[in-house]
Structure formats: C-alpha cells, structure tokens
C-alpha cells in the first residue's frame, strides 16, 4: 500500500499533572515497610479498595483489575496481551470460526444491507444476494436493531433456523428466506487465479488449521489450468498457527529440511520443526510477495523458503514479529497470550525486531517506516547469513526481500485515501447503486470484470456531488485532480460487491507494482528451483 495509516498511534500527548493533597488517610491495615510477595498483594488489595471507595469518579473492580493487568503486561514485550471475554471471542473467530449466516453488511437508511458473503454462507445458499436489505430477522424489525443486537441474533440466537425477510432493490420485491445457522470458517485462500505467462496466483491472508487444505485445492485447480510458475501473496498476512506455517512450507521443501526452530529461557522451549513429507510442489518455480504487514507465522514461511533457496521473495521487509505466543485460557472465557520463546529461521536468523529501546507506539511505527527497512540498510546494520546457493540474507528485523519494490498504492493521493477511510460505508453505498445498474455482471467471471466495469460521466458527477456532502475539507479541485483514481476506486468496489475478493483483485491487480515485479522476475524463481532440483539429484546419487 502507498501508506499505512497509524496517525492515532503516533500523536504525542503531553500531560501536565497538578496534584493537590487535601488530606492524608492512613489505612489501619497499611504496611509500613514490606518486601514480601504476599504483602505486596495485600497492598494491591488496599489500593484497589481505596480507589473504589474514595476516588472522585466511579470505577468497578472489574475495570480497575483490567487496568492493572494491562499495566503489568505493558512493561513486557509489545505482543504479550490479555484478552477479555468479548475480545478473545472476536480474536478467535479469525482462526477457529463461528456460528452464523455468513453475511457481511453495512447500514443503508438504517437497514442492514448485504455487501458480501463468507465462503459456505448458508444465507447465500438460501438465495440471498448482495444488495438485499434486511427488513426482518427472527420476527424482529431489523431497522430497530443496533449492530451489536443484530450480530447477537445472527451469531447466538437459540433458534437453529432464522427467518430473514429482505427487500431486493434490483428486482423491486420482497423475499423471505429460512436459513439454518452453521459453523463457518473464514477462508485463508482469498484469491486463486491465473495471470499472464502461465503464472498462478494464490493470496493467503491468514494461517489457520484449514489453510494447507485450501492451498492444496488451489494448486490442483491452477495446475489443471496450465500453471507453470506460482506467486503466493502473503502481504498483510498477520500470521496464525505455527503448525499451519510448517505445513505450508512443507509443501515446497524436500523431507528432512529444518523449517523453523524456537528458543527461550526455558530449555523445554527449544523445538525444531522439520519437513516430513515428499514435496508435493517441488518443481514449480515459486515467488512469495511480502510487505510490512507480513508477520509472525507468515514470516516463518517466507524465511524458511528463502533460507533454502526455494523461493524468490519480492516486496518490502516484513513486520518482524518472531515471538512465540502461548495461549492460556481462563474459566471466564478470557485468555492470556504470553511470549514464551522466539522464532529462528533455518539459518539461525532471528525474525523478531528489537523492542527493548522504544515505546510500543515507536515499535509499530518502525515496522512501517519505508526508509529504515530497505535491504541495503539491513545489510549494513543486521547480521548476514549465506544460503546453500551462496545468496546473502539478513537477520534481526523481519524478512528482507530478494527483490525490493515499494507498492504504489491503488489510491494515489493522501486526500483520496483519507476520503475512502473516513467515508468507506458511503463509498460502498454508492458502489451498490452502480451495481444495481449492471445486472449483467453476475454472468461475468471475475477475470472478465476489468474489461466490463466502466463508470460513466453522469455517475462521476453524482459521486462529485456526494463528496461535497461529506465535508468542506477537500480542496476545490480535489475531484478533477483525483478523477482517474476515483474511477479506479469505484470500479474496484463494484468488482468486490459483484464477485467478492476475486472481483476486487481483478481490478486492483492493474496497479499492483509488487505483483508485476514478481512476474517480471520469474526467471530468478526458475533459477532457484533448478538449483534445488539439481542439488536434490546430486544427493540421491551420492
């Protein structure tokens, strides 16, 4: 992306504290001097009670305890964290799935309006369409429901079958569906398609228990379509399960190759993960796309395949999160994610960036700082390692790409990016109106959308009027200066509403400089796999 938005993280807040002591209270059970752990706990209890009883504002014990827990963890690494019950449920959805109807929606005129479906959606199977406005659900007026109330009904209703009444603007009619709630897993493989020159493309956005099976299915599909080389897109993949990362790397490595090892202060934390099966995809030239948002388990995949000269890495230096998070669940449904070890690539490269000499805000800011993570700077400042083929790779701060390329953002100007982020639902509403006028798109494949979606001058004028309603923050010539990019943005959103992530990719790829760099460097990927195969051949004859 052209720019990652972290404005709220990096605003410097100066707090000037004025303390007025009106009186001093001596607790009868206060301890004058104490160093024992048990006494410290007693002091903590006294402080908790005093704040709850005497503090000027009202706080519950639960709130105060949560603040105390977070304060303690804030002194550790940036990734050790406590997740209260609701937060843990949301976090867990990404990896273990959830009960629901599999719909994505926004509110238009207070009515929940479907904008997309999760793979396996029972609502989609029942006949619901993008653009349908939910009028009633479970005999309740949907217009009177908040987002939280609607989510509660969809995800936690005691009724296994929900009745959903919708208004379909494209057909000007009401429809009623009976939909059985089911367990849904969020897809790991978001897009799988063929690009130019027989290059296959697979986008993996998380590493879950089902990722390797989705990868196998995608590989089989693309192989039948004539794939001769492969690009795996791990950009903005924040990681997931270690076991899933090992399984994905295992698909491309011969047996007996170290994929990753973990090491911490406890000797029991040392563990090696080694490829264990005959490589299913040993002969396919492989390129992996990474960026500053590629983290954790995704970095394990990229690092292992780079260390063994199995894949060409293209893009930007990855995030640099190489901490092993162990999960401890509590009886109330909350959980602690605590760092117990660090990840190292097969050559011994530490994936984790330094976090000791900076604040948490500085730590996250640094991950997306373009200039500080150029490969040539890592070569100067980081430890250098040499692969079996003799290539230099670097440690101590994420995975540095073999071919560096900054991604030109699909939305070029900062002010247009600002408009999109701050008025995303309004943009989607407008895109839905454009979709209603193009019923023929439902008969197109995702690959055909780029040549099928055009925005008329009248529609652009309507969008210009819409921008004027947002605010007066945009300069008078904002529309003319950003016209081509606005057309691109609207085409991309119509593609998404029509064909989901495949449709969005069909439009977005036309401006993806990192992807085109990967395609242009296929000869390097071919050279790597040829080296790998010749090396394996020599091993077999010895």
C-alpha positions in Angstrom: 0.0 0.0 0.0 1.1 3.5 -0.6 0.8 4.5 3.0 -0.2 2.8 6.2 -2.4 4.9 8.4 -1.3 5.0 12.0 -1.9 8.6 12.8 -3.7 7.9 16.1 -0.7 5.8 17.3 1.9 8.4 16.8 0.2 11.6 18.2 2.4 12.8 21.1 0.2 13.5 24.1 1.8 15.9 26.7 0.1 15.5 30.1 0.8 18.1 32.8 -0.3 16.7 36.2 -1.3 19.1 39.0 -1.6 17.2 42.3 -3.4 18.8 45.3 -3.2 17.0 48.6 -6.2 17.8 50.7 -5.8 15.2 53.4 -3.8 12.1 54.1 -5.5 8.9 55.2 -3.6 6.2 57.0 -5.2 2.7 56.5 -5.3 0.8 59.7 -4.1 -2.3 57.9 -1.4 -0.4 55.8 2.0 -1.9 55.9 4.8 0.5 56.8 7.6 -1.5 55.1 7.2 -4.6 53.2 9.0 -6.6 50.6 7.3 -10.0 50.6 5.2 -11.0 47.7 2.2 -11.7 49.9 2.5 -8.3 51.5 2.6 -6.7 48.0 -0.6 -8.4 47.1 -2.2 -7.1 50.3 -1.1 -3.6 49.4 -2.6 -4.0 46.0 -5.9 -5.1 47.5 -5.8 -2.0 49.8 -5.1 0.3 46.8 -8.0 -1.3 44.8 -10.4 -0.9 47.7 -9.3 2.7 48.4 -9.7 3.7 44.7 -13.1 2.1 44.5 -14.3 3.8 47.7 -12.6 7.2 47.6 -11.8 8.1 44.1 -13.6 11.0 42.7 -15.1 9.1 39.7 -16.9 5.7 39.6 -15.0 2.6 38.6 -15.9 -1.0 39.1 -13.5 -3.6 40.5 -13.5 -5.4 37.1 -12.4 -2.2 35.3 -9.7 -1.5 37.8 -8.4 -5.1 37.7 -8.3 -5.0 33.9 -6.3 -1.7 34.0 -3.9 -3.3 36.5 -3.4 -6.4 34.3 -2.8 -4.3 31.2 -0.4 -2.0 33.1 1.6 -5.1 34.1 1.7 -6.5 30.6 2.6 -3.2 29.1 6.1 -3.5 30.7 6.8 -6.7 28.8 7.1 -7.2 25.0 4.6 -5.5 22.6 2.7 -8.7 21.9 2.0 -10.3 25.3 -1.6 -9.3 26.0 -4.7 -10.1 28.0 -7.9 -10.6 26.0 -11.2 -10.1 27.9 -14.0 -12.4 27.0 -15.5 -10.4 24.1 -12.1 -9.5 22.7 -11.0 -13.2 22.8 -14.2 -14.3 21.0 -13.5 -11.8 18.2 -9.8 -12.8 18.0 -10.7 -16.5 18.0 -13.2 -16.1 15.1 -10.3 -15.5 12.7 -8.8 -18.9 13.4 -11.5 -21.2 14.8 -14.6 -20.0 13.1 -18.0 -19.1 14.4 -21.8 -19.8 14.2 -23.7 -17.5 11.8 -25.3 -16.8 8.5 -22.0 -15.8 6.7 -23.1 -12.3 5.6 -21.2 -9.0 5.5 -23.3 -5.9 5.7 -23.5 -2.1 6.2 -26.5 0.0 7.2 -28.3 2.0 4.5 -31.2 4.1 5.6 -31.0 2.2 9.0 -31.5 -1.1 7.2 -28.7 -3.8 7.3 -27.7 -4.2 3.6 -25.7 -7.2 2.4 -22.4 -6.4 0.8 -20.8 -9.8 0.6 -20.7 -13.4 1.8 -18.3 -15.6 3.7 -17.4 -18.9 1.9 -20.0 -21.5 2.7 -22.6 -18.9 3.7 -26.0 -20.6 4.3 -27.6 -17.2 3.5 -26.1 -17.3 0.0 -27.1 -20.9 -0.4 -30.7 -19.9 0.6 -30.8 -17.3 -2.2 -29.8 -14.0 -0.6 -28.0 -11.6 -2.9 -25.5 -8.7 -2.5 -27.6 -5.5 -2.1 -30.5 -7.2 -0.3 -31.8 -5.0 2.6 -32.7 -7.0 5.7 -36.2 -5.9 6.8 -36.9 -8.5 9.4 -34.9 -11.2 11.1 -36.2 -13.7 13.6 -39.5 -11.8 13.6 -37.8 -8.6 14.7 -37.8 -5.3 12.8 -34.2 -5.1 11.6 -34.4 -1.3 11.4 -34.7 -1.1 15.2 -31.6 -3.2 15.9 -28.2 -1.9 16.6 -25.1 -3.5 15.0 -24.4 -5.4 18.3 -28.0 -6.5 18.6 -28.1 -7.8 15.0 -24.8 -9.6 15.5 -26.1 -11.2 18.7 -29.2 -12.6 16.9 -27.2 -13.9 13.9 -24.4 -15.5 16.0 -26.1 -16.5 19.2 -29.8 -17.0 18.5 -31.3 -20.0 20.3 -33.1 -20.8 17.1 -31.1 -23.0 14.7 -33.2 -21.7 11.7 -33.7 -18.0 11.3 -36.4 -16.4 9.1 -34.9 -13.4 7.2 -37.2 -11.1 5.1 -35.3 -8.8 2.7 -36.1 -6.1 0.2 -34.4 -6.6 -3.2 -34.0 -3.2 -4.8 -32.7 -4.7 -8.1 -36.0 -6.6 -8.5 -38.2 -4.2 -6.6 -39.6 -7.0 -4.5 -39.7 -8.7 -1.0 -38.1 -12.1 -0.5 -38.3 -14.4 2.6 -35.6 -17.0 3.4 -35.4 -19.6 6.1 -31.7 -20.0 6.9 -30.0 -22.6 9.1 -27.2 -21.1 11.1 -24.0 -23.1 10.7 -20.4 -23.2 11.8 -18.3 -21.1 9.4 -14.5 -20.9 9.0 -13.0 -17.8 7.5 -11.2 -18.7 4.3 -7.4 -18.5 4.3 -7.1 -18.5 0.5 -8.8 -15.3 -0.6 -8.0 -15.4 -4.3 -6.7 -18.1 -6.7 -6.4 -17.3 -10.4 -4.2 -17.4 -13.4 -2.1 -14.4 -14.5 -0.2 -13.7 -17.7 2.6 -16.1 -18.9 1.0 -19.1 -17.2 1.8 -17.7 -13.7 -0.6 -18.9 -11.0 -1.5 -16.6 -8.1 -2.7 -17.5 -4.6 -3.4 -15.0 -1.9 -3.3 -16.4 1.7 -4.4 -13.8 4.2 -4.1 -15.9 7.5 -2.7 -19.2 8.6 -5.4 -21.4 10.1 -6.0 -25.1 10.6 -7.6 -25.4 7.2 -5.0 -23.3 5.2 -3.0 -26.2 3.8 -6.1 -27.9 2.5 -7.2 -24.7 0.8 -3.7 -24.4 -0.6 -3.8 -27.9 -2.0 -7.2 -27.3 -3.6 -6.0 -24.1 -5.2 -2.8 -25.7 -6.5 -4.8 -28.5 -8.1 -7.1 -26.1 -9.8 -4.4 -23.9 -11.2 -2.3 -26.9 -12.3 -5.3 -28.0 -14.4 -5.4 -24.5 -15.9 -1.8 -24.8 -17.1 0.2 -23.1 -14.3 3.9 -23.2 -14.9 5.1 -21.0 -12.0 3.4 -19.7 -8.9 3.2 -16.4 -6.9 2.0 -16.8 -3.3 0.8 -13.5 -1.8 1.5 -13.2 1.9 1.2 -9.4 2.1 -0.7 -8.2 5.1 -0.9 -11.7 6.4 -0.7 -11.2 10.1 0.2 -14.8 10.8 -1.7 -17.5 12.7 -0.9 -21.0 13.8 2.8 -22.2 13.8 1.6 -25.7 12.7 -0.1 -24.2 9.6 3.1 -22.3 8.7 5.1 -25.5 8.9 2.5 -27.4 6.8 2.6 -24.7 4.0 6.5 -24.6 3.9 6.5 -28.4 4.0 4.6 -28.5 0.7 7.5 -26.9 -1.1 10.6 -28.5 0.6 12.1 -32.0 0.4 11.9 -34.1 3.6 14.3 -33.6 6.4 14.8 -29.8 6.0 14.6 -27.6 9.0 11.7 -25.1 8.7 11.9 -23.1 11.9 13.1 -23.6 15.5 12.0 -21.9 18.7 14.2 -21.0 21.7 13.5 -19.2 25.0 14.9 -19.1 28.6 13.2 -22.4 29.4 15.3 -25.3 27.8 11.9 -27.0 27.1 11.0 -24.2 24.7 13.7 -25.3 22.2 12.0 -27.2 19.5 12.8 -27.9 15.8 10.2 -28.2 13.1 11.4 -30.3 10.1 9.8 -31.0 6.8 8.4 -34.6 6.9 6.9 -35.5 3.5 7.9 -35.6 -0.1 7.4 -32.2 -1.5 4.1 -32.0 -3.4 5.2 -28.9 -5.4 8.9 -29.4 -5.7 9.2 -28.5 -9.3 7.1 -25.3 -9.5 9.1 -22.0 -9.6 7.9 -20.1 -6.6 7.8 -16.4 -5.7 6.5 -15.0 -2.4 5.1 -11.5 -2.0 5.6 -9.8 1.4 5.2 -6.3 2.8 5.4 -4.5 6.2 2.1 -6.2 7.2 3.5 -9.8 6.7 4.1 -11.0 10.3 4.7 -14.0 12.6 3.7 -17.3 11.1 3.7 -15.8 7.6 7.3 -14.7 8.1 8.2 -18.3 9.1 7.0 -19.5 5.6 8.9 -16.8 3.8 12.1 -17.1 5.9 12.3 -20.9 5.5 11.7 -20.9 1.8 14.3 -18.1 1.3 16.9 -19.8 3.5 16.7 -23.0 1.4 16.8 -21.1 -1.9 13.3 -22.5 -2.7 11.5 -19.2 -3.3 12.2 -15.7 -4.5 11.0 -13.1 -2.0 9.6 -9.9 -3.6 8.2 -6.7 -1.9 9.1 -4.9 1.3 10.7 -6.0 4.5 8.2 -7.9 6.7 7.0 -6.8 10.1 9.5 -8.6 12.2 7.3 -10.4 14.8 9.2 -13.5 15.8 7.8 -14.2 19.2 6.1 -17.5 20.2 2.7 -16.7 21.8 1.4 -19.4 24.1 -2.3 -19.1 24.8 -3.7 -19.6 28.3 -7.5 -19.7 28.6 -9.3 -18.9 31.8 -12.6 -20.2 33.1 -14.4 -16.9 32.4 -13.6 -17.2 28.7 -10.8 -14.6 28.7 -7.3 -15.5 27.7 -3.6 -14.6 28.1 -1.3 -14.5 25.1 2.2 -14.6 26.6 5.6 -14.8 24.8 7.5 -17.9 25.8 10.2 -18.2 23.1 11.5 -16.7 19.8 11.4 -17.9 16.2 14.5 -18.5 14.2 14.8 -19.4 10.5 16.7 -22.5 9.4 19.9 -20.4 9.0 19.5 -19.1 12.5 18.1 -15.7 11.6 16.1 -14.0 14.4 12.8 -12.8 12.9 11.9 -10.5 15.8 12.8 -6.8 15.6 14.3 -5.0 18.6 11.6 -3.8 21.0 13.7 -3.0 24.1 14.7 0.5 23.4 11.4 2.0 22.2 7.8 2.6 23.2 5.0 0.4 21.9 4.0 3.2 19.5 7.5 3.6 18.2 7.8 -0.1 17.8 4.7 -0.2 15.5 5.7 2.9 13.7 9.1 1.5 12.9 7.6 -1.6 11.2 6.0 0.6 8.5 8.9 3.0 8.1 9.9 2.6 4.5 13.4 4.0 4.7 14.7 2.2 7.7 13.9 -1.2 6.3 15.5 -1.0 2.8 17.6 -4.2 2.3 20.8 -2.3 1.8 20.3 -0.8 5.3 19.7 -4.2 6.8 22.9 -5.4 5.0 24.8 -2.6 6.9 23.1 -3.0 10.3 21.9 -6.6 10.5 23.7 -9.9 10.8 24.5 -11.5 7.4 23.8 -15.2 6.6 24.6 -17.2 3.5 22.2 -19.6 1.9 23.3 -23.0 0.4 23.5 -21.4 -3.0 25.6 -18.5 -1.7 22.9 -15.8 -1.5 23.2 -13.3 1.3 20.2 -12.9 3.6 19.9 -10.8 6.7 18.6 -11.3 10.3 17.4 -9.3 13.2 14.4 -7.5 11.9 11.9 -9.3 9.7 12.5 -11.0 6.3 14.2 -8.7 3.8 13.1 -9.4 0.2 15.5 -10.6 -2.5 13.9 -8.0 -4.9 12.7 -4.9 -3.1 9.8 -3.0 -4.5 7.6 -0.4 -2.8 3.9 -0.9 -3.7 2.4 2.1 -5.4 -0.9 2.4 -3.6 -4.1 1.8 -5.6 -5.3 5.2 -4.4 -2.6 7.7 -5.1 -3.3 10.9 -3.2 -3.4 11.1 0.6 -6.6 13.1 0.5 -8.4 10.5 -1.5 -7.1 7.8 0.8 -8.4 9.9 3.7 -11.8 10.1 2.0 -12.0 6.4 1.4 -11.0 5.5 5.0 -13.3 8.1 6.7 -16.3 7.5 4.4 -16.0 3.8 3.5 -19.7 3.0 4.0 -20.8 5.9 1.9 -18.5 4.8 -0.9 -19.9 1.2 -0.7 -23.5 2.6 -0.8 -22.7 4.5 -3.9 -21.0 1.4 -5.4 -24.1 -0.7 -4.6 -26.2 1.8 -6.7 -23.7 1.3 -9.6 -24.0 -2.5 -9.2 -27.8 -2.3 -9.4 -27.5 -0.7 -12.8 -25.2 -3.6 -14.1 -27.1 -6.9 -13.6 -25.1 -8.3 -16.5 -22.0 -8.5 -14.2 -23.5 -11.6 -12.4 -22.9 -13.5 -15.7 -19.3 -12.5 -16.0 -16.3 -14.3 -14.4 -14.1 -12.4 -12.0 -11.4 -12.3 -14.7 -13.7 -10.5 -17.1 -14.6 -7.7 -14.7 -11.7 -5.4 -15.6 -12.9 -5.2 -19.2 -16.6 -5.0 -18.1 -16.9 -2.2 -15.5 -16.9 1.4 -16.6 -18.0 4.5 -14.7 -20.0 7.0 -16.8 -19.5 10.8 -16.7 -23.0 11.1 -15.2 -22.1 8.7 -12.4 -18.8 10.5 -11.8 -20.8 13.8 -11.5 -23.1 12.1 -8.9 -20.1 11.0 -6.9 -18.7 14.5 -7.1 -21.9 15.7 -5.5 -21.6 13.1 -2.8 -18.1 14.2 -2.0 -19.4 17.7 -1.5 -21.8 16.4 1.1 -19.1 14.7 3.1 -17.3 17.9 4.4 -15.6 21.1 3.2 -12.2 19.6 4.0 -11.5 18.7 0.3 -9.9 21.3 -1.9 -12.0 22.8 -4.8 -10.0 20.9 -7.5 -10.0 17.7 -5.5 -12.3 15.9 -7.8 -10.5 16.8 -11.1 -7.1 16.1 -9.6 -8.2 12.6 -8.4 -10.7 11.7 -11.2 -8.8 8.7 -12.6 -8.2 7.3 -9.2 -11.8 7.8 -8.2 -12.9 5.9 -11.2 -10.5 3.1 -10.3 -11.7 3.1 -6.7 -15.4 2.8 -7.8 -14.6 0.1 -10.3 -12.7 -1.9 -7.6 -15.6 -1.6 -5.1 -18.2 -2.7 -7.8 -15.9 -5.6 -8.6 -15.9 -6.6 -4.9 -19.7 -6.3 -4.5 -20.2 -8.4 -7.6 -17.6 -11.1 -7.2 -16.1 -10.7 -3.7 -12.3 -10.7 -3.2 -11.8 -12.3 -6.7 -13.6 -9.3 -8.2 -11.7 -6.8 -6.3 -8.4 -8.4 -7.2 -9.4 -8.4 -10.9 -9.4 -4.6 -10.8 -6.7 -4.0 -8.2 -4.0 -6.0 -9.9 -3.8 -3.5 -12.8 -2.0 -1.1 -10.4 -0.1 -3.7 -8.3 3.6 -2.8 -8.9 4.8 -5.5 -6.5 2.8 -8.2 -8.3 4.2 -7.1 -11.7 7.7 -7.1 -10.3 7.2 -10.7 -9.2 6.0 -11.6 -12.7 8.9 -9.8 -14.3 11.4 -11.7 -12.1 10.1 -15.2 -12.9 13.5 -16.2 -14.4 15.1 -15.8 -11.0 12.4 -18.0 -9.4 13.1 -20.6 -12.2 16.8 -20.4 -11.5 16.2 -21.2 -7.8 14.1 -24.2 -8.4 16.5 -25.5 -11.0 19.3 -25.3 -8.4 17.1 -27.0 -5.8 16.3 -29.9 -8.2 19.9 -30.4 -9.3 21.0 -30.3 -5.7 18.5 -33.0 -4.8 19.5 -35.1 -7.8 23.2 -35.0 -6.6 22.1 -36.0 -3.1 20.3 -39.1 -4.4 23.3 -40.2 -6.4 25.7 -39.9 -3.6 
